[in-house]
Amino acid sequence: MTQRLTRIIALIVISMVAVGGFFAFQAFSNRDKTAVLTLEFAPKSASALIGGIKAKQGTQRQLPGTYDIVISKNGFKTKKITVTLKKGDNGYTGVVLESDSPDTKDWFDKHPDDQKLAEKISSRNYDAESDKASKIPILADLPFVGPGEYFRIDYNGVTEKGQTSITITFIDEESKDEALQWMQTQGYKAADYDIAFVFKQPEESSESGD
């Protein structure tokens, strides 16, 4: 009886040590995971990878860095999104897959739970875009194509230093200056932006004749 009790106590102690070690390992592993990412996708039965590692819906801690998020499901177009998480970030990524098969054409109509989730994701993405636009006023005017299509201005995102990045595509120096002048007349200072200038060879007009 004494030996049996001793064995039981030993097993309990070993189990407690193992559990304690597991939680200690988890705490150590999460110590450097200073970014938070909330991931949602529809259909909810789709598969998700974050940086090549299988992931579930919901909020998870991540190491700061750049990750490719891939959402896939048979019968739907695979969606890939690249996100950059910084220390202290609380990011959100929501994806609604598009059907690419007759078998899944009416998927959301036939799966009310997925339809409700898709509507939630779309609404949250819209709010996020609206919030972004309010913080980056120039987004309300982009993309912008100048008269005669001599220049074009596109939004590229935000740099690691937090500066708004845009691309100005132009066909000659005059159209480049016109693009900068347009920004100025709209109240946007070129110095406030990370601008990539891209020269585009103008298309030669074809001459028609008899």
GROMACS elastic network, one bead per residue, 0.5 to 0.9 nm:
[ bonds ]
;  ai    aj funct       b0    kb
    1     4     6  0.51111   500
    1     5     6  0.61688   500
    1     6     6  0.85304   500
    2     5     6  0.51370   500
    2     6     6  0.60959   500
    2     7     6  0.86515   500
    3     7     6  0.61989   500
    3     8     6  0.86718   500
    4     7     6  0.51113   500
    4     8     6  0.62801   500
    4     9     6  0.86653   500
    5     8     6  0.50600   500
    5     9     6  0.61465   500
    5    10     6  0.85051   500
    6     9     6  0.51398   500
    6    10     6  0.60987   500
    6    11     6  0.86223   500
    7    11     6  0.61239   500
    7    12     6  0.85728   500
    8    11     6  0.51153   500
    8    12     6  0.62008   500
    8    13     6  0.86344   500
    9    12     6  0.50565   500
    9    13     6  0.61617   500
    9    14     6  0.85877   500
   10    13     6  0.50816   500
   10    14     6  0.60831   500
   10    15     6  0.85044   500
   11    14     6  0.50736   500
   11    15     6  0.60542   500
   11    16     6  0.85499   500
   12    15     6  0.50928   500
   12    16     6  0.61513   500
   12    17     6  0.86037   500
   13    16     6  0.50958   500
   13    17     6  0.61452   500
   13    18     6  0.85611   500
   14    17     6  0.50992   500
   14    18     6  0.61050   500
   14    19     6  0.85947   500
   15    18     6  0.50419   500
   15    19     6  0.60941   500
   15    20     6  0.84310   500
   16    19     6  0.51219   500
   16    20     6  0.59485   500
   16    21     6  0.83740   500
   17    20     6  0.50221   500
   17    21     6  0.59304   500
   17    22     6  0.84941   500
   18    21     6  0.50277   500
   18    22     6  0.61284   500
   18    23     6  0.87614   500
   19    22     6  0.50470   500
   19    23     6  0.63680   500
   19    24     6  0.85564   500
   20    23     6  0.53007   500
   20    24     6  0.60694   500
   20    25     6  0.85324   500
   21    25     6  0.60299   500
   21    26     6  0.85447   500
   22    25     6  0.50946   500
   22    26     6  0.62070   500
   22    27     6  0.86456   500
   23    27     6  0.60775   500
   23    28     6  0.85072   500
   24    27     6  0.50952   500
   24    28     6  0.61484   500
   24    29     6  0.85411   500
   25    28     6  0.50558   500
   25    29     6  0.60120   500
   25    30     6  0.85472   500
   26    29     6  0.50098   500
   26    30     6  0.60824   500
   26    31     6  0.85035   500
   27    30     6  0.52043   500
   27    31     6  0.60835   500
   28    31     6  0.51911   500
   28    32     6  0.80104   500
   29    32     6  0.69781   500
   29    33     6  0.76513   500
   30    34     6  0.78825   500
   30    61     6  0.73589   500
   30    62     6  0.80771   500
   30    63     6  0.83907   500
   31    34     6  0.72749   500
   32    35     6  0.86846   500
   32    62     6  0.82203   500
   32    63     6  0.61977   500
   32    64     6  0.83689   500
   33    36     6  0.78713   500
   33    61     6  0.55857   500
   33    64     6  0.69026   500
   33    87     6  0.81976   500
   34    61     6  0.68143   500
   34    62     6  0.65289   500
   34    63     6  0.60281   500
   34    64     6  0.66578   500
   34    86     6  0.79794   500
   34    87     6  0.52272   500
   34    88     6  0.55644   500
   34    89     6  0.76613   500
   35    60     6  0.85395   500
   35    61     6  0.57065   500
   35    62     6  0.51516   500
   35    63     6  0.59869   500
   35    64     6  0.57688   500
   35    65     6  0.88969   500
   35    85     6  0.62457   500
   35    86     6  0.62261   500
   35    87     6  0.52407   500
   35    88     6  0.50572   500
   35    90     6  0.62899   500
   35    91     6  0.79433   500
   36    59     6  0.68766   500
   36    60     6  0.57936   500
   36    62     6  0.58984   500
   36    63     6  0.85169   500
   36    64     6  0.89559   500
   36    85     6  0.79796   500
   36    87     6  0.87317   500
   36    88     6  0.72991   500
   36    89     6  0.59672   500
   36    91     6  0.61230   500
   36    92     6  0.85173   500
   37    58     6  0.81700   500
   37    59     6  0.56300   500
   37    60     6  0.54954   500
   37    61     6  0.62796   500
   37    62     6  0.69543   500
   37    85     6  0.80885   500
   37    89     6  0.78639   500
   37    90     6  0.58305   500
   37    92     6  0.56389   500
   37    93     6  0.74728   500
   38    57     6  0.74915   500
   38    58     6  0.53189   500
   38    60     6  0.63114   500
   38    61     6  0.87412   500
   38    90     6  0.76734   500
   38    91     6  0.61752   500
   38    93     6  0.63143   500
   38    94     6  0.82504   500
   39    55     6  0.86694   500
   39    56     6  0.75895   500
   39    57     6  0.52408   500
   39    58     6  0.52820   500
   39    59     6  0.63472   500
   39    60     6  0.80719   500
   39    91     6  0.86156   500
   39    92     6  0.60749   500
   39    93     6  0.50791   500
   39    94     6  0.59864   500
   39    95     6  0.82980   500
   40    44     6  0.80776   500
   40    56     6  0.83833   500
   40    57     6  0.51891   500
   40    58     6  0.63687   500
   40    59     6  0.88821   500
   40    92     6  0.81041   500
   40    93     6  0.64107   500
   40    95     6  0.64060   500
   40    96     6  0.85915   500
   40   117     6  0.84416   500
   40   121     6  0.70697   500
   41    44     6  0.58863   500
   41    45     6  0.87275   500
   41    46     6  0.74529   500
   41    47     6  0.89988   500
   41    48     6  0.83824   500
   41    57     6  0.70475   500
   41    71     6  0.75471   500
   41    93     6  0.82898   500
   41    94     6  0.55999   500
   41    96     6  0.56777   500
   41    97     6  0.76214   500
   41   117     6  0.77876   500
   41   118     6  0.74735   500
   41   121     6  0.74581   500
   42    45     6  0.74206   500
   42    46     6  0.69286   500
   42    94     6  0.84167   500
   42    95     6  0.64419   500
   42    97     6  0.62165   500
   42   114     6  0.58766   500
   42   115     6  0.78887   500
   42   117     6  0.63822   500
   42   118     6  0.56231   500
   42   121     6  0.81839   500
   43    46     6  0.56195   500
   43    73     6  0.82054   500
   43    96     6  0.70656   500
   43    97     6  0.69818   500
   43   107     6  0.85573   500
   43   108     6  0.80123   500
   43   111     6  0.87614   500
   43   113     6  0.87415   500
   43   114     6  0.53385   500
   43   115     6  0.80868   500
   43   117     6  0.79330   500
   43   118     6  0.76056   500
   44    47     6  0.82474   500
   44    57     6  0.79703   500
   44   113     6  0.86740   500
   44   114     6  0.64526   500
   44   117     6  0.80213   500
   45    73     6  0.76853   500
   45   114     6  0.89566   500
   46    71     6  0.66132   500
   46    72     6  0.56287   500
   46    74     6  0.82723   500
   46    97     6  0.87404   500
   47    54     6  0.76303   500
   47    55     6  0.77902   500
   47    56     6  0.79762   500
   47    70     6  0.80784   500
   47    71     6  0.56666   500
   47    72     6  0.53420   500
   47    73     6  0.62691   500
   48    52     6  0.88779   500
   48    53     6  0.82010   500
   48    54     6  0.58196   500
   48    55     6  0.53485   500
   48    56     6  0.66203   500
   48    57     6  0.82582   500
   48    69     6  0.71123   500
   48    70     6  0.56494   500
   48    72     6  0.66176   500
   49    52     6  0.51822   500
   49    53     6  0.50573   500
   49    55     6  0.54055   500
   49    56     6  0.84085   500
   49    68     6  0.78268   500
   49    69     6  0.56005   500
   49    70     6  0.51430   500
   49    71     6  0.66247   500
   49    72     6  0.88219   500
   50    53     6  0.52221   500
   50    54     6  0.64192   500
   50    55     6  0.62269   500
   50    67     6  0.62989   500
   50    68     6  0.59636   500
   50    70     6  0.66917   500
   51    54     6  0.84289   500
   51    66     6  0.82452   500
   51    68     6  0.51644   500
   51    69     6  0.63343   500
   51    70     6  0.83101   500
   52    67     6  0.86152   500
   52    68     6  0.75543   500
   52    69     6  0.79117   500
   52    70     6  0.81340   500
   55    60     6  0.89251   500
   56    59     6  0.87131   500
   56    60     6  0.88238   500
   57    60     6  0.87496   500
   59    92     6  0.87304   500
   62    65     6  0.83104   500
   62    85     6  0.80252   500
   63    85     6  0.77840   500
   63    86     6  0.82587   500
   63    87     6  0.78681   500
   64    84     6  0.75720   500
   64    85     6  0.50317   500
   64    87     6  0.55403   500
   64    88     6  0.84741   500
   64    89     6  0.83835   500
   65    83     6  0.83332   500
   65    84     6  0.56186   500
   65    85     6  0.52776   500
   65    86     6  0.64636   500
   65    87     6  0.86908   500
   66    82     6  0.69393   500
   66    83     6  0.56260   500
   66    85     6  0.62312   500
   66    86     6  0.87313   500
   67    81     6  0.82597   500
   67    82     6  0.56138   500
   67    83     6  0.54110   500
   67    84     6  0.63211   500
   67    85     6  0.80288   500
   68    80     6  0.66484   500
   68    81     6  0.57442   500
   68    83     6  0.65170   500
   68    84     6  0.89445   500
   69    79     6  0.80598   500
   69    80     6  0.55765   500
   69    81     6  0.51089   500
   69    82     6  0.60389   500
   69    83     6  0.74462   500
   69    93     6  0.88036   500
   70    78     6  0.71078   500
   70    79     6  0.57214   500
   70    81     6  0.65376   500
   70    82     6  0.87223   500
   71    77     6  0.88620   500
   71    78     6  0.58604   500
   71    79     6  0.52480   500
   71    80     6  0.65113   500
   71    81     6  0.86506   500
   71    95     6  0.76299   500
   71    97     6  0.78038   500
   72    75     6  0.89717   500
   72    76     6  0.69644   500
   72    77     6  0.69995   500
   72    79     6  0.65166   500
   72    80     6  0.87381   500
   72    97     6  0.77598   500
   73    76     6  0.55821   500
   73    77     6  0.75795   500
   73    78     6  0.69658   500
   73    97     6  0.82747   500
   74    77     6  0.81351   500
   74    78     6  0.86814   500
   74   100     6  0.89834   500
   74   101     6  0.87537   500
   74   104     6  0.89243   500
   75    98     6  0.87417   500
   75    99     6  0.60423   500
   75   100     6  0.56629   500
   75   101     6  0.50887   500
   75   102     6  0.80911   500
   75   103     6  0.69386   500
   75   104     6  0.58940   500
   75   105     6  0.86414   500
   76    79     6  0.89304   500
   76    97     6  0.61389   500
   76    98     6  0.54899   500
   76   101     6  0.68075   500
   76   104     6  0.72843   500
   77    97     6  0.63035   500
   77    98     6  0.55917   500
   77    99     6  0.61399   500
   77   100     6  0.58102   500
   77   101     6  0.89589   500
   78    97     6  0.71564   500
   78    98     6  0.82483   500
   79    95     6  0.76510   500
   79    96     6  0.86296   500
   79    97     6  0.68666   500
   79    98     6  0.87243   500
   81    93     6  0.85413   500
   81    95     6  0.89916   500
   83    91     6  0.88505   500
   83    93     6  0.84164   500
   84   160     6  0.89347   500
   85    88     6  0.83326   500
   85    89     6  0.60512   500
   85    90     6  0.81741   500
   85    91     6  0.72604   500
   86    89     6  0.53590   500
   86    90     6  0.88054   500
   86   160     6  0.89977   500
   92   125     6  0.87660   500
   92   128     6  0.89334   500
   93   121     6  0.87759   500
   93   125     6  0.81261   500
   94   118     6  0.88508   500
   94   121     6  0.54966   500
   94   122     6  0.76364   500
   94   124     6  0.78297   500
   94   125     6  0.67791   500
   95   118     6  0.80341   500
   95   121     6  0.69048   500
   95   122     6  0.81283   500
   95   125     6  0.88419   500
   96   117     6  0.87427   500
   96   118     6  0.58492   500
   96   119     6  0.88835   500
   96   121     6  0.72076   500
   96   122     6  0.76045   500
   97   118     6  0.88431   500
   98   104     6  0.89283   500
   98   105     6  0.85908   500
   99   102     6  0.78733   500
   99   103     6  0.85102   500
   99   104     6  0.56504   500
   99   105     6  0.55713   500
   99   106     6  0.83887   500
   99   107     6  0.79402   500
  100   103     6  0.85927   500
  100   104     6  0.72871   500
  100   105     6  0.73072   500
  101   104     6  0.55219   500
  101   105     6  0.62005   500
  102   105     6  0.50433   500
  102   106     6  0.80955   500
  103   106     6  0.76457   500
  103   107     6  0.78919   500
  104   108     6  0.83213   500
  105   108     6  0.81967   500
  105   109     6  0.89584   500
  106   109     6  0.53466   500
  106   110     6  0.63126   500
  106   111     6  0.87071   500
  107   110     6  0.52670   500
  107   111     6  0.60763   500
  107   114     6  0.83748   500
  107   115     6  0.84180   500
  108   112     6  0.64115   500
  108   113     6  0.82002   500
  108   114     6  0.59679   500
  108   116     6  0.85881   500
  108   118     6  0.82385   500
  109   112     6  0.64183   500
  109   114     6  0.87235   500
  109   115     6  0.68065   500
  110   114     6  0.88392   500
  110   115     6  0.84526   500
  111   114     6  0.54900   500
  111   115     6  0.62820   500
  111   116     6  0.88035   500
  112   116     6  0.60784   500
  112   117     6  0.85320   500
  113   116     6  0.51781   500
  113   117     6  0.62359   500
  113   118     6  0.86002   500
  114   118     6  0.59780   500
  114   119     6  0.85560   500
  115   118     6  0.50005   500
  115   119     6  0.62049   500
  115   120     6  0.86170   500
  116   119     6  0.51869   500
  116   120     6  0.62776   500
  116   121     6  0.87440   500
  117   120     6  0.50316   500
  117   121     6  0.61998   500
  117   122     6  0.86013   500
  118   121     6  0.51116   500
  118   122     6  0.60882   500
  118   123     6  0.85153   500
  119   122     6  0.51120   500
  119   123     6  0.60647   500
  119   124     6  0.85489   500
  120   123     6  0.51841   500
  120   124     6  0.61717   500
  120   125     6  0.86141   500
  121   124     6  0.51169   500
  121   125     6  0.60712   500
  121   126     6  0.85241   500
  122   125     6  0.51112   500
  122   126     6  0.61103   500
  122   127     6  0.86332   500
  123   126     6  0.50977   500
  123   127     6  0.62421   500
  123   128     6  0.86284   500
  124   127     6  0.50889   500
  124   128     6  0.61582   500
  124   129     6  0.86640   500
  125   129     6  0.61771   500
  125   130     6  0.85589   500
  126   129     6  0.51273   500
  126   130     6  0.61205   500
  126   131     6  0.85362   500
  127   130     6  0.50350   500
  127   131     6  0.60683   500
  127   132     6  0.85238   500
  128   131     6  0.50630   500
  128   132     6  0.61156   500
  128   133     6  0.85878   500
  129   133     6  0.60834   500
  129   134     6  0.85852   500
  130   133     6  0.50481   500
  130   134     6  0.62257   500
  130   135     6  0.87569   500
  131   134     6  0.51236   500
  131   135     6  0.64438   500
  131   136     6  0.86838   500
  132   135     6  0.51809   500
  132   136     6  0.60651   500
  132   137     6  0.85540   500
  132   139     6  0.82657   500
  133   137     6  0.56961   500
  133   138     6  0.75962   500
  133   139     6  0.54856   500
  133   140     6  0.63903   500
  134   137     6  0.57439   500
  134   139     6  0.83707   500
  134   140     6  0.84714   500
  135   139     6  0.89877   500
  136   139     6  0.58858   500
  136   140     6  0.81330   500
  136   164     6  0.76163   500
  137   140     6  0.58817   500
  137   141     6  0.78818   500
  137   188     6  0.88293   500
  138   141     6  0.54779   500
  138   142     6  0.65567   500
  138   155     6  0.85497   500
  138   183     6  0.88675   500
  138   186     6  0.87365   500
  138   188     6  0.73416   500
  139   142     6  0.51226   500
  139   143     6  0.77350   500
  139   154     6  0.89248   500
  139   155     6  0.70403   500
  140   143     6  0.85340   500
  141   144     6  0.63161   500
  142   145     6  0.85181   500
  142   153     6  0.66968   500
  142   154     6  0.59077   500
  142   155     6  0.65236   500
  143   152     6  0.72630   500
  143   153     6  0.56319   500
  143   155     6  0.66999   500
  144   151     6  0.84611   500
  144   152     6  0.56432   500
  144   153     6  0.51737   500
  144   154     6  0.67781   500
  145   148     6  0.82767   500
  145   149     6  0.57329   500
  145   150     6  0.77657   500
  145   151     6  0.60494   500
  145   153     6  0.65096   500
  145   154     6  0.88450   500
  146   149     6  0.51407   500
  146   150     6  0.59987   500
  146   151     6  0.52324   500
  146   152     6  0.59500   500
  146   153     6  0.82967   500
  146   175     6  0.85465   500
  146   178     6  0.82594   500
  146   179     6  0.73261   500
  146   182     6  0.85548   500
  147   150     6  0.65043   500
  147   151     6  0.77980   500
  148   151     6  0.80954   500
  149   152     6  0.68924   500
  149   170     6  0.87172   500
  150   169     6  0.83373   500
  150   170     6  0.59882   500
  150   171     6  0.59133   500
  150   172     6  0.80577   500
  150   175     6  0.57837   500
  150   176     6  0.84664   500
  150   178     6  0.89057   500
  150   179     6  0.89696   500
  150   202     6  0.82804   500
  151   168     6  0.69091   500
  151   169     6  0.54034   500
  151   171     6  0.66620   500
  151   172     6  0.87485   500
  151   175     6  0.58364   500
  151   176     6  0.67886   500
  151   178     6  0.78890   500
  151   179     6  0.64163   500
  151   200     6  0.89237   500
  152   167     6  0.79434   500
  152   168     6  0.56874   500
  152   169     6  0.51127   500
  152   170     6  0.66468   500
  152   179     6  0.74944   500
  153   166     6  0.67955   500
  153   167     6  0.55940   500
  153   169     6  0.64399   500
  153   170     6  0.89312   500
  153   179     6  0.75333   500
  154   165     6  0.87710   500
  154   166     6  0.54888   500
  154   167     6  0.51789   500
  154   168     6  0.66850   500
  154   169     6  0.83509   500
  155   158     6  0.89168   500
  155   164     6  0.79480   500
  155   165     6  0.63070   500
  155   167     6  0.65119   500
  156   159     6  0.88568   500
  156   164     6  0.76381   500
  156   165     6  0.51135   500
  156   166     6  0.50388   500
  156   167     6  0.67716   500
  157   163     6  0.85491   500
  157   164     6  0.60989   500
  157   165     6  0.54101   500
  157   166     6  0.73198   500
  158   161     6  0.78231   500
  158   162     6  0.56088   500
  158   163     6  0.54606   500
  158   165     6  0.55228   500
  158   166     6  0.88600   500
  158   194     6  0.86967   500
  159   162     6  0.51458   500
  159   163     6  0.52371   500
  159   164     6  0.64108   500
  159   165     6  0.64288   500
  159   194     6  0.78557   500
  160   163     6  0.74057   500
  163   192     6  0.73213   500
  163   193     6  0.60939   500
  163   194     6  0.63147   500
  164   192     6  0.76590   500
  164   193     6  0.52943   500
  164   194     6  0.60178   500
  164   195     6  0.85013   500
  165   193     6  0.58362   500
  165   195     6  0.58861   500
  165   196     6  0.77095   500
  166   193     6  0.70049   500
  166   194     6  0.62862   500
  166   195     6  0.50865   500
  166   196     6  0.63512   500
  166   197     6  0.87631   500
  167   194     6  0.84373   500
  167   195     6  0.56173   500
  167   197     6  0.59079   500
  167   198     6  0.70946   500
  168   176     6  0.74597   500
  168   179     6  0.72377   500
  168   180     6  0.87095   500
  168   195     6  0.69741   500
  168   196     6  0.62093   500
  168   198     6  0.60923   500
  168   199     6  0.84444   500
  169   175     6  0.89384   500
  169   176     6  0.76530   500
  169   179     6  0.87964   500
  169   196     6  0.83494   500
  169   197     6  0.60228   500
  169   199     6  0.57980   500
  169   200     6  0.64448   500
  170   173     6  0.75207   500
  170   174     6  0.85727   500
  170   175     6  0.57488   500
  170   176     6  0.54035   500
  170   179     6  0.80868   500
  170   197     6  0.76202   500
  170   198     6  0.63768   500
  170   199     6  0.51959   500
  170   200     6  0.57543   500
  170   201     6  0.83924   500
  170   202     6  0.87185   500
  171   174     6  0.82362   500
  171   175     6  0.63618   500
  171   176     6  0.74789   500
  171   198     6  0.86318   500
  171   199     6  0.57437   500
  171   200     6  0.50202   500
  171   201     6  0.58189   500
  171   202     6  0.55865   500
  172   175     6  0.54492   500
  172   176     6  0.63122   500
  172   177     6  0.88331   500
  172   199     6  0.72054   500
  172   200     6  0.80644   500
  172   201     6  0.83754   500
  172   202     6  0.83983   500
  173   177     6  0.62303   500
  173   178     6  0.85962   500
  174   177     6  0.51611   500
  174   178     6  0.62346   500
  174   179     6  0.87636   500
  175   179     6  0.62219   500
  175   180     6  0.87475   500
  176   179     6  0.51918   500
  176   180     6  0.65555   500
  176   181     6  0.87046   500
  176   197     6  0.82410   500
  176   199     6  0.88093   500
  177   180     6  0.51449   500
  177   181     6  0.60842   500
  177   182     6  0.85637   500
  178   182     6  0.60592   500
  178   183     6  0.86727   500
  179   182     6  0.50801   500
  179   183     6  0.64456   500
  179   184     6  0.87904   500
  180   183     6  0.51376   500
  180   184     6  0.63455   500
  180   185     6  0.87969   500
  180   189     6  0.86898   500
  180   190     6  0.69486   500
  181   185     6  0.61958   500
  181   186     6  0.86158   500
  182   185     6  0.51780   500
  182   186     6  0.62743   500
  182   187     6  0.87547   500
  182   188     6  0.85998   500
  183   186     6  0.51759   500
  183   187     6  0.64007   500
  183   188     6  0.50413   500
  183   189     6  0.68041   500
  183   190     6  0.71080   500
  184   187     6  0.50985   500
  184   188     6  0.52221   500
  184   189     6  0.59442   500
  184   190     6  0.74742   500
  185   188     6  0.74298   500
  186   189     6  0.89191   500
  188   191     6  0.87458   500
  188   192     6  0.77249   500
  188   193     6  0.87475   500
  189   192     6  0.55339   500
  189   193     6  0.74349   500
  190   193     6  0.55627   500
  190   194     6  0.81027   500
  190   195     6  0.77013   500
  191   194     6  0.76940   500
  191   195     6  0.87143   500
  200   203     6  0.88236   500
  201   204     6  0.88662   500
